Every structure is written in structure tokens, then in C-alpha cells.
Amino acid sequence: MLSNHKFVLFFFLLLCLPIVFFLVAPHVFPPPPRESLIPISDELDDQILFRRASAGSSSHLSSGTPHPKLKIAFLFLTNSDLHFAPIWDRFFSGHPHSLYNVYVHADPFVNITRPGNTSSVFHNAFISSAKRTSRSSPTLISATRRLFATALLDDPANAYFAVLSQHCIPLHSFTFVYKSLFESPSFDQSNPDPTSKGVRIGYRSFIELISDEPRLWKRYIARGRYAMLPQVPFEKFRVGSHFFLMTRRHALLTVKDRILWRKFKLPCYRSDECYPEEHYFPTLMNIKDPQGCTGYTLTRVNWTATVKGHPYTYKPHEVSSHLIHRLRLSNHTSSYFFARKFMPTCLKPLLAIADSVIFRD
């Protein structure tokens, strides 16, 4: 009789197993990543743009000419007003358009006031292919690639592509930035490059390729332990600032990429470990051409007091000549070019020291 009870109990437990698994499994074994949350229509539009840029653009730079007309493409990503437009206008003022171009990707779902001054460099700089963006999502990767593609198609003289945000400010004059990139033989202290006829022979991208970040493994498995394989093994996975300077060759390589994009556009299980825009570009460069990258960025960021993944934000009372000189200091080059992040209310004190400090190199 006792054996019959044991059999009934065993049979009952056996029947309960599927129910227990159904309740517990979602917590122990999370579901596989869903398809990208980026709308199909956006993907199709991007594919058309990227194919045009890939087919119609060249990565060649005529750096051997004694009078180069190479340009810097300044690419602004924003989801709010360009509060620092006045200081950027002063940064470009007096310099010929033959040396630079400006492009802005503004979230079309946000009510952004465009500069009304027709003389502003931002007046006709907003690209028409802009889509919705959100922080810590692959939409920021797409937005950056759209800026690359637009700049590649727009002007074959765009040699460097500087990715910036609405919170960035310049730390030097335009002349200093231009000469450091194209003419200085010693600006990149990690790899001094001899010049020929006043023009740098080799060009590298100024982008971080960090491999020793403490939470790198957690970020790698944010989409699932094996989601990135086989294309992205952990030893190739990198992290770095989303604000960098990339060569034309690397910008074209990024626009052409399809394989890594399929991995990084997948949604993550945990949002606190998911920053696709900080991983896609460093990982792509680390896999494709690590020797063509400096391993550091030219945009200074203060991470000593972060709030929910945001860097320290400078306030108006902190703006001073001492701050600008301190932000310029770099262990890799003679100076940083740009800095973030600043409150919009910093504009007035920044303009007050623009000519006497910021643009005095």
C-alpha cells in the first residue's frame, strides 16, 4: 500500500515538472534576443543610402599635393537645441569653407529650434535622412553611419570625420585643430609621423579601443552569452567613447559593414549594461584595422562623477580659463580638441572667454 502512495506521489511530481519549468525557466534561461527594434522602413532607407555611399565614394586621399584642400567633416548628433551654436560659429568664423563641412543629425521626433541666422554654419547643415534616436540603443549607431554616408557622398575632400554632440565645445581654434591633424609631425605622440611637403603621410583614426574596462564581460553578454559569436569573440570586443575622429577610409569601411551591424542591432537583456554606440565602432575598428587607430579620442570627458551613465556636467560657475587649460591636458597628444559635457547655461561664460582663452592656442 505504501509503495502505491509513493508511486502516486512520484507521478504527481512528474506531472508538475512542466508547470515548474514554465514558471521558473524565464528567470533562469532568458529568451533569445528578439529582432532589432529599429523599424524595417528605417533599415531599408539606410541600406539605400549606405549602398550609394559605398558605391559612389572613394577612400583615397591625395595627401601628396603641396597645397591640400582636405576637409574636416564635423558631424553633430543631437536630440535637443544646439545651445552652443554661437561658440561653434565663432570657431569657424573667418575660415574658408574649403577646409570644413558641417552636418547635423537631429531627431525628427523632437521639436528642435534650428538656428535662424542664415550666416550660421548650422543653417543648412541638417541632413534629410535623420531618424528617431534614443540613448543606449543601436539607433545612435545608425545615426552616426547616416552622417558618415551623407558626408562621404557630399564631398570627396572630407578626409576626417569628427563625431560630436550638442553638449560638446571646442578647446582650441579651428587653425590649431586643422594643422594638428594634417600638418603637425608630432601631434600624435603615440606615433609621430614624418610630413611630406607640409602634409602628413599617414592618417589614423582617433578612437578608443579599450579592452580592460572592468564591466567589459557583462557588456559583452548583454544580448546573451553566445549572441555575438562567431563574428565577435570576446577577445575582440572593445569599448570606447562615441565621440571620435575617424579617417575617410574608416568611415567608408563603417558604412559598408553589414556583418557586425547584425550583431549590435540586437536588443539587450539588461539596459544598464547595454551601450551599443560605445562598442560597435571600437569593436569594428579593432577587428578590421587596429593599427590604423590611435587607441584614444580627442574629446575630453570627465567620468569622475557619473550619474546613470552620463559623464560629469559642467556648470556656469565652473567655466574659467583654468578649466579650459585643464581640459586640454592629454597623455597621448599635445592637447585635446573638444570637451563635454556642459550645461546649456554655460554658453554665456564660454563666449566671454572664447577669444581670450579658448581660441588663443
Disulfide bonds with the S-S distance in Angstrom:
Cys268-Cys274 1.97
